[in-house]
C-alpha cells in the first residue's frame, strides 16, 4: 500500500516537472519568436516615424 502511494507520487512528480521544464527546442523557439517580435516592433515604429516626417 505504501509502495503504491510512493509510486503514484513519483509519477505525479515526474509529470509535474515535465510540465514546468519545457524541452530545449521549445525554449529556443520561444526565444527566437520573442526576438523576432521585438525587432518587428522596433522597425515598425521606425517606419511609422519616417512616414510621418516625410
mmCIF file as Biopython writes it, N, C-alpha, C and O atoms, coordinates in Angstrom:
data_model
#
loop_
_atom_site.group_PDB
_atom_site.id
_atom_site.type_symbol
_atom_site.label_atom_id
_atom_site.label_alt_id
_atom_site.label_comp_id
_atom_site.label_asym_id
_atom_site.label_entity_id
_atom_site.label_seq_id
_atom_site.pdbx_PDB_ins_code
_atom_site.Cartn_x
_atom_site.Cartn_y
_atom_site.Cartn_z
_atom_site.occupancy
_atom_site.B_iso_or_equiv
_atom_site.auth_seq_id
_atom_site.auth_asym_id
_atom_site.pdbx_PDB_model_num
ATOM 1   N N  . UNK A ? 1  ? 0.836  -1.195 0.000   1.0 0.0 1  A 1 
ATOM 2   C CA . UNK A ? 1  ? 0.000  0.000  0.000   1.0 0.0 1  A 1 
ATOM 3   C C  . UNK A ? 1  ? 0.875  1.250  0.000   1.0 0.0 1  A 1 
ATOM 4   O O  . UNK A ? 1  ? 0.621  2.181  -0.764  1.0 0.0 1  A 1 
ATOM 5   N N  . UNK A ? 2  ? 1.889  1.280  0.838   1.0 0.0 2  A 1 
ATOM 6   C CA . UNK A ? 2  ? 2.769  2.448  0.878   1.0 0.0 2  A 1 
ATOM 7   C C  . UNK A ? 2  ? 3.556  2.562  -0.420  1.0 0.0 2  A 1 
ATOM 8   O O  . UNK A ? 2  ? 3.812  3.668  -0.896  1.0 0.0 2  A 1 
ATOM 9   N N  . UNK A ? 3  ? 3.943  1.423  -0.997  1.0 0.0 3  A 1 
ATOM 10  C CA . UNK A ? 3  ? 4.706  1.456  -2.245  1.0 0.0 3  A 1 
ATOM 11  C C  . UNK A ? 3  ? 3.854  2.030  -3.369  1.0 0.0 3  A 1 
ATOM 12  O O  . UNK A ? 3  ? 4.351  2.779  -4.210  1.0 0.0 3  A 1 
ATOM 13  N N  . UNK A ? 4  ? 2.579  1.682  -3.385  1.0 0.0 4  A 1 
ATOM 14  C CA . UNK A ? 4  ? 1.697  2.202  -4.432  1.0 0.0 4  A 1 
ATOM 15  C C  . UNK A ? 4  ? 1.553  3.714  -4.294  1.0 0.0 4  A 1 
ATOM 16  O O  . UNK A ? 4  ? 1.548  4.431  -5.294  1.0 0.0 4  A 1 
ATOM 17  N N  . UNK A ? 5  ? 1.437  4.198  -3.067  1.0 0.0 5  A 1 
ATOM 18  C CA . UNK A ? 5  ? 1.327  5.639  -2.855  1.0 0.0 5  A 1 
ATOM 19  C C  . UNK A ? 5  ? 2.601  6.355  -3.260  1.0 0.0 5  A 1 
ATOM 20  O O  . UNK A ? 5  ? 2.548  7.430  -3.858  1.0 0.0 5  A 1 
ATOM 21  N N  . UNK A ? 6  ? 3.749  5.768  -2.940  1.0 0.0 6  A 1 
ATOM 22  C CA . UNK A ? 6  ? 5.025  6.380  -3.307  1.0 0.0 6  A 1 
ATOM 23  C C  . UNK A ? 6  ? 5.184  6.388  -4.820  1.0 0.0 6  A 1 
ATOM 24  O O  . UNK A ? 6  ? 5.680  7.356  -5.397  1.0 0.0 6  A 1 
ATOM 25  N N  . UNK A ? 7  ? 4.760  5.299  -5.457  1.0 0.0 7  A 1 
ATOM 26  C CA . UNK A ? 7  ? 4.876  5.227  -6.914  1.0 0.0 7  A 1 
ATOM 27  C C  . UNK A ? 7  ? 3.981  6.282  -7.559  1.0 0.0 7  A 1 
ATOM 28  O O  . UNK A ? 7  ? 4.374  6.929  -8.530  1.0 0.0 7  A 1 
ATOM 29  N N  . UNK A ? 8  ? 2.792  6.448  -7.021  1.0 0.0 8  A 1 
ATOM 30  C CA . UNK A ? 8  ? 1.874  7.445  -7.583  1.0 0.0 8  A 1 
ATOM 31  C C  . UNK A ? 8  ? 2.464  8.849  -7.415  1.0 0.0 8  A 1 
ATOM 32  O O  . UNK A ? 8  ? 2.353  9.675  -8.321  1.0 0.0 8  A 1 
ATOM 33  N N  . UNK A ? 9  ? 3.085  9.124  -6.270  1.0 0.0 9  A 1 
ATOM 34  C CA . UNK A ? 9  ? 3.704  10.428 -6.051  1.0 0.0 9  A 1 
ATOM 35  C C  . UNK A ? 9  ? 4.863  10.651 -7.013  1.0 0.0 9  A 1 
ATOM 36  O O  . UNK A ? 9  ? 5.064  11.765 -7.495  1.0 0.0 9  A 1 
ATOM 37  N N  . UNK A ? 10 ? 5.630  9.593  -7.298  1.0 0.0 10 A 1 
ATOM 38  C CA . UNK A ? 10 ? 6.743  9.735  -8.233  1.0 0.0 10 A 1 
ATOM 39  C C  . UNK A ? 10 ? 6.220  10.038 -9.633  1.0 0.0 10 A 1 
ATOM 40  O O  . UNK A ? 10 ? 6.777  10.880 -10.337 1.0 0.0 10 A 1 
ATOM 41  N N  . UNK A ? 11 ? 5.161  9.359  -10.032 1.0 0.0 11 A 1 
ATOM 42  C CA . UNK A ? 11 ? 4.593  9.586  -11.361 1.0 0.0 11 A 1 
ATOM 43  C C  . UNK A ? 11 ? 4.041  11.006 -11.450 1.0 0.0 11 A 1 
ATOM 44  O O  . UNK A ? 11 ? 4.278  11.707 -12.433 1.0 0.0 11 A 1 
ATOM 45  N N  . UNK A ? 12 ? 3.311  11.426 -10.430 1.0 0.0 12 A 1 
ATOM 46  C CA . UNK A ? 12 ? 2.763  12.779 -10.430 1.0 0.0 12 A 1 
ATOM 47  C C  . UNK A ? 12 ? 3.885  13.811 -10.416 1.0 0.0 12 A 1 
ATOM 48  O O  . UNK A ? 12 ? 3.810  14.818 -11.121 1.0 0.0 12 A 1 
ATOM 49  N N  . UNK A ? 13 ? 4.924  13.570 -9.622  1.0 0.0 13 A 1 
ATOM 50  C CA . UNK A ? 13 ? 6.042  14.497 -9.571  1.0 0.0 13 A 1 
ATOM 51  C C  . UNK A ? 13 ? 6.759  14.570 -10.908 1.0 0.0 13 A 1 
ATOM 52  O O  . UNK A ? 13 ? 7.179  15.647 -11.329 1.0 0.0 13 A 1 
ATOM 53  N N  . UNK A ? 14 ? 6.903  13.437 -11.576 1.0 0.0 14 A 1 
ATOM 54  C CA . UNK A ? 14 ? 7.546  13.430 -12.883 1.0 0.0 14 A 1 
ATOM 55  C C  . UNK A ? 14 ? 6.741  14.202 -13.898 1.0 0.0 14 A 1 
ATOM 56  O O  . UNK A ? 14 ? 7.298  14.978 -14.674 1.0 0.0 14 A 1 
ATOM 57  N N  . UNK A ? 15 ? 5.433  14.000 -13.904 1.0 0.0 15 A 1 
ATOM 58  C CA . UNK A ? 15 ? 4.586  14.731 -14.842 1.0 0.0 15 A 1 
ATOM 59  C C  . UNK A ? 15 ? 4.601  16.220 -14.531 1.0 0.0 15 A 1 
ATOM 60  O O  . UNK A ? 15 ? 4.604  17.052 -15.438 1.0 0.0 15 A 1 
ATOM 61  N N  . UNK A ? 16 ? 4.610  16.547 -13.260 1.0 0.0 16 A 1 
ATOM 62  C CA . UNK A ? 16 ? 4.596  17.956 -12.855 1.0 0.0 16 A 1 
ATOM 63  C C  . UNK A ? 16 ? 5.883  18.650 -13.302 1.0 0.0 16 A 1 
ATOM 64  O O  . UNK A ? 16 ? 5.850  19.777 -13.796 1.0 0.0 16 A 1 
ATOM 65  N N  . UNK A ? 17 ? 7.018  17.965 -13.124 1.0 0.0 17 A 1 
ATOM 66  C CA . UNK A ? 17 ? 8.288  18.581 -13.506 1.0 0.0 17 A 1 
ATOM 67  C C  . UNK A ? 17 ? 8.386  18.699 -15.023 1.0 0.0 17 A 1 
ATOM 68  O O  . UNK A ? 17 ? 8.968  19.659 -15.527 1.0 0.0 17 A 1 
ATOM 69  N N  . UNK A ? 18 ? 7.834  17.752 -15.747 1.0 0.0 18 A 1 
ATOM 70  C CA . UNK A ? 18 ? 7.874  17.836 -17.207 1.0 0.0 18 A 1 
ATOM 71  C C  . UNK A ? 18 ? 7.040  19.014 -17.691 1.0 0.0 18 A 1 
ATOM 72  O O  . UNK A ? 18 ? 7.379  19.637 -18.698 1.0 0.0 18 A 1 
ATOM 73  N N  . UNK A ? 19 ? 5.972  19.322 -17.000 1.0 0.0 19 A 1 
ATOM 74  C CA . UNK A ? 19 ? 5.151  20.467 -17.398 1.0 0.0 19 A 1 
ATOM 75  C C  . UNK A ? 19 ? 5.893  21.775 -17.147 1.0 0.0 19 A 1 
ATOM 76  O O  . UNK A ? 19 ? 5.792  22.712 -17.939 1.0 0.0 19 A 1 
ATOM 77  N N  . UNK A ? 20 ? 6.647  21.841 -16.031 1.0 0.0 20 A 1 
ATOM 78  C CA . UNK A ? 20 ? 7.335  23.081 -15.689 1.0 0.0 20 A 1 
ATOM 79  C C  . UNK A ? 20 ? 8.557  23.307 -16.568 1.0 0.0 20 A 1 
ATOM 80  O O  . UNK A ? 20 ? 8.865  24.449 -16.908 1.0 0.0 20 A 1 
ATOM 81  N N  . UNK A ? 21 ? 9.262  22.236 -16.945 1.0 0.0 21 A 1 
ATOM 82  C CA . UNK A ? 21 ? 10.504 22.377 -17.704 1.0 0.0 21 A 1 
ATOM 83  C C  . UNK A ? 21 ? 10.233 22.005 -19.159 1.0 0.0 21 A 1 
ATOM 84  O O  . UNK A ? 21 ? 10.091 20.822 -19.468 1.0 0.0 21 A 1 
ATOM 85  N N  . UNK A ? 22 ? 10.157 22.986 -20.060 1.0 0.0 22 A 1 
ATOM 86  C CA . UNK A ? 22 ? 9.924  22.672 -21.467 1.0 0.0 22 A 1 
ATOM 87  C C  . UNK A ? 22 ? 11.164 22.065 -22.112 1.0 0.0 22 A 1 
ATOM 88  O O  . UNK A ? 22 ? 12.257 22.138 -21.550 1.0 0.0 22 A 1 
ATOM 89  N N  . UNK A ? 23 ? 11.000 21.475 -23.271 1.0 0.0 23 A 1 
ATOM 90  C CA . UNK A ? 23 ? 12.131 20.888 -23.984 1.0 0.0 23 A 1 
ATOM 91  C C  . UNK A ? 23 ? 13.025 21.991 -24.525 1.0 0.0 23 A 1 
ATOM 92  O O  . UNK A ? 23 ? 12.600 23.136 -24.680 1.0 0.0 23 A 1 
ATOM 93  N N  . UNK A ? 24 ? 14.276 21.628 -24.811 1.0 0.0 24 A 1 
ATOM 94  C CA . UNK A ? 24 ? 15.236 22.623 -25.293 1.0 0.0 24 A 1 
ATOM 95  C C  . UNK A ? 24 ? 14.762 23.266 -26.584 1.0 0.0 24 A 1 
ATOM 96  O O  . UNK A ? 24 ? 14.930 24.471 -26.769 1.0 0.0 24 A 1 
ATOM 97  N N  . UNK A ? 25 ? 14.182 22.500 -27.463 1.0 0.0 25 A 1 
ATOM 98  C CA . UNK A ? 25 ? 13.695 23.045 -28.727 1.0 0.0 25 A 1 
ATOM 99  C C  . UNK A ? 25 ? 12.615 24.083 -28.511 1.0 0.0 25 A 1 
ATOM 100 O O  . UNK A ? 25 ? 12.570 25.095 -29.211 1.0 0.0 25 A 1 
ATOM 101 N N  . UNK A ? 26 ? 11.743 23.838 -27.545 1.0 0.0 26 A 1 
ATOM 102 C CA . UNK A ? 26 ? 10.669 24.791 -27.265 1.0 0.0 26 A 1 
ATOM 103 C C  . UNK A ? 26 ? 11.237 26.089 -26.719 1.0 0.0 26 A 1 
ATOM 104 O O  . UNK A ? 26 ? 10.739 27.168 -27.041 1.0 0.0 26 A 1 
ATOM 105 N N  . UNK A ? 27 ? 12.269 25.997 -25.901 1.0 0.0 27 A 1 
ATOM 106 C CA . UNK A ? 27 ? 12.884 27.202 -25.344 1.0 0.0 27 A 1 
ATOM 107 C C  . UNK A ? 27 ? 13.516 28.015 -26.459 1.0 0.0 27 A 1 
ATOM 108 O O  . UNK A ? 27 ? 13.357 29.235 -26.502 1.0 0.0 27 A 1 
ATOM 109 N N  . UNK A ? 28 ? 14.241 27.347 -27.376 1.0 0.0 28 A 1 
ATOM 110 C CA . UNK A ? 28 ? 14.886 28.057 -28.484 1.0 0.0 28 A 1 
ATOM 111 C C  . UNK A ? 28 ? 13.851 28.734 -29.362 1.0 0.0 28 A 1 
ATOM 112 O O  . UNK A ? 28 ? 14.037 29.880 -29.771 1.0 0.0 28 A 1 
ATOM 113 N N  . UNK A ? 29 ? 12.769 28.042 -29.654 1.0 0.0 29 A 1 
ATOM 114 C CA . UNK A ? 29 ? 11.717 28.618 -30.499 1.0 0.0 29 A 1 
ATOM 115 C C  . UNK A ? 29 ? 11.110 29.838 -29.817 1.0 0.0 29 A 1 
ATOM 116 O O  . UNK A ? 29 ? 10.857 30.852 -30.467 1.0 0.0 29 A 1 
ATOM 117 N N  . UNK A ? 30 ? 10.875 29.743 -28.513 1.0 0.0 30 A 1 
ATOM 118 C CA . UNK A ? 30 ? 10.287 30.873 -27.788 1.0 0.0 30 A 1 
ATOM 119 C C  . UNK A ? 30 ? 11.223 32.074 -27.802 1.0 0.0 30 A 1 
ATOM 120 O O  . UNK A ? 30 ? 10.771 33.209 -27.957 1.0 0.0 30 A 1 
ATOM 121 N N  . UNK A ? 31 ? 12.531 31.836 -27.641 1.0 0.0 31 A 1 
ATOM 122 C CA . UNK A ? 31 ? 13.495 32.938 -27.655 1.0 0.0 31 A 1 
ATOM 123 C C  . UNK A ? 31 ? 13.539 33.582 -29.033 1.0 0.0 31 A 1 
ATOM 124 O O  . UNK A ? 31 ? 13.541 34.808 -29.146 1.0 0.0 31 A 1 
ATOM 125 N N  . UNK A ? 32 ? 13.576 32.762 -30.085 1.0 0.0 32 A 1 
ATOM 126 C CA . UNK A ? 32 ? 13.631 33.295 -31.452 1.0 0.0 32 A 1 
ATOM 127 C C  . UNK A ? 32 ? 12.373 34.093 -31.760 1.0 0.0 32 A 1 
ATOM 128 O O  . UNK A ? 32 ? 12.449 35.170 -32.350 1.0 0.0 32 A 1 
ATOM 129 N N  . UNK A ? 33 ? 11.220 33.572 -31.366 1.0 0.0 33 A 1 
ATOM 130 C CA . UNK A ? 33 ? 9.975  34.297 -31.625 1.0 0.0 33 A 1 
ATOM 131 C C  . UNK A ? 33 ? 9.941  35.619 -30.859 1.0 0.0 33 A 1 
ATOM 132 O O  . UNK A ? 33 ? 9.476  36.631 -31.382 1.0 0.0 33 A 1 
ATOM 133 N N  . UNK A ? 34 ? 10.427 35.608 -29.637 1.0 0.0 34 A 1 
ATOM 134 C CA . UNK A ? 34 ? 10.459 36.843 -28.859 1.0 0.0 34 A 1 
ATOM 135 C C  . UNK A ? 34 ? 11.371 37.884 -29.489 1.0 0.0 34 A 1 
ATOM 136 O O  . UNK A ? 34 ? 11.020 39.062 -29.560 1.0 0.0 34 A 1 
ATOM 137 N N  . UNK A ? 35 ? 12.547 37.449 -29.949 1.0 0.0 35 A 1 
ATOM 138 C CA . UNK A ? 35 ? 13.465 38.382 -30.604 1.0 0.0 35 A 1 
ATOM 139 C C  . UNK A ? 35 ? 12.873 38.907 -31.899 1.0 0.0 35 A 1 
ATOM 140 O O  . UNK A ? 35 ? 12.969 40.100 -32.187 1.0 0.0 35 A 1 
ATOM 141 N N  . UNK A ? 36 ? 12.260 38.025 -32.684 1.0 0.0 36 A 1 
ATOM 142 C CA . UNK A ? 36 ? 11.656 38.450 -33.948 1.0 0.0 36 A 1 
ATOM 143 C C  . UNK A ? 36 ? 10.550 39.467 -33.689 1.0 0.0 36 A 1 
ATOM 144 O O  . UNK A ? 36 ? 10.411 40.441 -34.429 1.0 0.0 36 A 1 
ATOM 145 N N  . UNK A ? 37 ? 9.774  39.243 -32.652 1.0 0.0 37 A 1 
ATOM 146 C CA . UNK A ? 37 ? 8.685  40.178 -32.338 1.0 0.0 37 A 1 
ATOM 147 C C  . UNK A ? 37 ? 9.242  41.541 -31.925 1.0 0.0 37 A 1 
ATOM 148 O O  . UNK A ? 37 ? 8.715  42.579 -32.326 1.0 0.0 37 A 1 
ATOM 149 N N  . UNK A ? 38 ? 10.307 41.533 -31.123 1.0 0.0 38 A 1 
ATOM 150 C CA . UNK A ? 38 ? 10.884 42.807 -30.692 1.0 0.0 38 A 1 
ATOM 151 C C  . UNK A ? 38 ? 11.494 43.554 -31.876 1.0 0.0 38 A 1 
ATOM 152 O O  . UNK A ? 38 ? 11.339 44.771 -31.979 1.0 0.0 38 A 1 
ATOM 153 N N  . UNK A ? 39 ? 12.183 42.846 -32.771 1.0 0.0 39 A 1 
ATOM 154 C CA . UNK A ? 39 ? 12.745 43.503 -33.953 1.0 0.0 39 A 1 
ATOM 155 C C  . UNK A ? 39 ? 11.636 44.063 -34.833 1.0 0.0 39 A 1 
ATOM 156 O O  . UNK A ? 39 ? 11.753 45.175 -35.349 1.0 0.0 39 A 1 
ATOM 157 N N  . UNK A ? 40 ? 10.574 43.307 -35.003 1.0 0.0 40 A 1 
ATOM 158 C CA . UNK A ? 40 ? 9.464  43.771 -35.841 1.0 0.0 40 A 1 
ATOM 159 C C  . UNK A ? 40 ? 8.838  45.028 -35.250 1.0 0.0 40 A 1 
ATOM 160 O O  . UNK A ? 40 ? 8.495  45.953 -35.986 1.0 0.0 40 A 1 
ATOM 161 N N  . UNK A ? 41 ? 8.688  45.070 -33.937 1.0 0.0 41 A 1 
ATOM 162 C CA . UNK A ? 41 ? 8.081  46.257 -33.325 1.0 0.0 41 A 1 
ATOM 163 C C  . UNK A ? 41 ? 9.012  47.462 -33.448 1.0 0.0 41 A 1 
ATOM 164 O O  . UNK A ? 41 ? 8.546  48.583 -33.649 1.0 0.0 41 A 1 
ATOM 165 N N  . UNK A ? 42 ? 10.319 47.244 -33.331 1.0 0.0 42 A 1 
ATOM 166 C CA . UNK A ? 42 ? 11.272 48.355 -33.461 1.0 0.0 42 A 1 
ATOM 167 C C  . UNK A ? 42 ? 11.220 48.922 -34.876 1.0 0.0 42 A 1 
ATOM 168 O O  . UNK A ? 42 ? 11.139 50.137 -35.060 1.0 0.0 42 A 1 
ATOM 169 N N  . UNK A ? 43 ? 11.266 48.039 -35.875 1.0 0.0 43 A 1 
ATOM 170 C CA . UNK A ? 43 ? 11.281 48.513 -37.258 1.0 0.0 43 A 1 
ATOM 171 C C  . UNK A ? 43 ? 9.938  49.111 -37.660 1.0 0.0 43 A 1 
ATOM 172 O O  . UNK A ? 43 ? 9.896  50.033 -38.474 1.0 0.0 43 A 1 
ATOM 173 N N  . UNK A ? 44 ? 8.851  48.608 -37.111 1.0 0.0 44 A 1 
ATOM 174 C CA . UNK A ? 44 ? 7.550  49.174 -37.465 1.0 0.0 44 A 1 
ATOM 175 C C  . UNK A ? 44 ? 7.417  50.591 -36.898 1.0 0.0 44 A 1 
ATOM 176 O O  . UNK A ? 44 ? 6.840  51.459 -37.553 1.0 0.0 44 A 1 
ATOM 177 N N  . UNK A ? 45 ? 7.938  50.839 -35.700 1.0 0.0 45 A 1 
ATOM 178 C CA . UNK A ? 45 ? 7.870  52.195 -35.148 1.0 0.0 45 A 1 
ATOM 179 C C  . UNK A ? 45 ? 8.791  53.125 -35.925 1.0 0.0 45 A 1 
ATOM 180 O O  . UNK A ? 45 ? 8.461  54.296 -36.115 1.0 0.0 45 A 1 
ATOM 181 N N  . UNK A ? 46 ? 9.930  52.633 -36.374 1.0 0.0 46 A 1 
ATOM 182 C CA . UNK A ? 46 ? 10.836 53.472 -37.164 1.0 0.0 46 A 1 
ATOM 183 C C  . UNK A ? 46 ? 10.203 53.832 -38.499 1.0 0.0 46 A 1 
ATOM 184 O O  . UNK A ? 46 ? 10.298 54.977 -38.941 1.0 0.0 46 A 1 
ATOM 185 N N  . UNK A ? 47 ? 9.564  52.875 -39.138 1.0 0.0 47 A 1 
ATOM 186 C CA . UNK A ? 47 ? 8.960  53.157 -40.438 1.0 0.0 47 A 1 
ATOM 187 C C  . UNK A ? 47 ? 7.785  54.117 -40.277 1.0 0.0 47 A 1 
ATOM 188 O O  . UNK A ? 47 ? 7.547  54.952 -41.150 1.0 0.0 47 A 1 
ATOM 189 N N  . UNK A ? 48 ? 7.057  54.010 -39.184 1.0 0.0 48 A 1 
ATOM 190 C CA . UNK A ? 48 ? 5.950  54.943 -38.945 1.0 0.0 48 A 1 
ATOM 191 C C  . UNK A ? 48 ? 6.481  56.360 -38.743 1.0 0.0 48 A 1 
ATOM 192 O O  . UNK A ? 48 ? 5.923  57.319 -39.275 1.0 0.0 48 A 1 
ATOM 193 N N  . UNK A ? 49 ? 7.560  56.486 -37.975 1.0 0.0 49 A 1 
ATOM 194 C CA . UNK A ? 49 ? 8.141  57.811 -37.743 1.0 0.0 49 A 1 
ATOM 195 C C  . UNK A ? 49 ? 8.658  58.402 -39.051 1.0 0.0 49 A 1 
ATOM 196 O O  . UNK A ? 49 ? 8.480  59.593 -39.304 1.0 0.0 49 A 1 
ATOM 197 N N  . UNK A ? 50 ? 9.300  57.578 -39.889 1.0 0.0 50 A 1 
ATOM 198 C CA . UNK A ? 50 ? 9.823  58.063 -41.164 1.0 0.0 50 A 1 
ATOM 199 C C  . UNK A ? 50 ? 8.674  58.520 -42.053 1.0 0.0 50 A 1 
ATOM 200 O O  . UNK A ? 50 ? 8.794  59.517 -42.765 1.0 0.0 50 A 1 
ATOM 201 N N  . UNK A ? 51 ? 7.563  57.796 -42.013 1.0 0.0 51 A 1 
ATOM 202 C CA . UNK A ? 51 ? 6.414  58.191 -42.819 1.0 0.0 51 A 1 
ATOM 203 C C  . UNK A ? 51 ? 5.809  59.491 -42.335 1.0 0.0 51 A 1 
ATOM 204 O O  . UNK A ? 51 ? 5.341  60.294 -43.142 1.0 0.0 51 A 1 
ATOM 205 N N  . UNK A ? 52 ? 5.810  59.710 -41.036 1.0 0.0 52 A 1 
ATOM 206 C CA . UNK A ? 52 ? 5.243  60.949 -40.501 1.0 0.0 52 A 1 
ATOM 207 C C  . UNK A ? 52 ? 6.141  62.147 -40.808 1.0 0.0 52 A 1 
ATOM 208 O O  . UNK A ? 52 ? 5.654  63.250 -41.055 1.0 0.0 52 A 1 
ATOM 209 N N  . UNK A ? 53 ? 7.452  61.923 -40.791 1.0 0.0 53 A 1 
ATOM 210 C CA . UNK A ? 53 ? 8.378  63.028 -41.035 1.0 0.0 53 A 1 
ATOM 211 C C  . UNK A ? 53 ? 8.378  63.455 -42.496 1.0 0.0 53 A 1 
ATOM 212 O O  . UNK A ? 53 ? 8.540  64.639 -42.791 1.0 0.0 53 A 1 
ATOM 213 N N  . UNK A ? 54 ? 8.199  62.515 -43.411 1.0 0.0 54 A 1 
ATOM 214 C CA . UNK A ? 54 ? 8.273  62.854 -44.839 1.0 0.0 54 A 1 
ATOM 215 C C  . UNK A ? 54 ? 6.931  63.232 -45.403 1.0 0.0 54 A 1 
ATOM 216 O O  . UNK A ? 54 ? 6.825  63.544 -46.590 1.0 0.0 54 A 1 
#
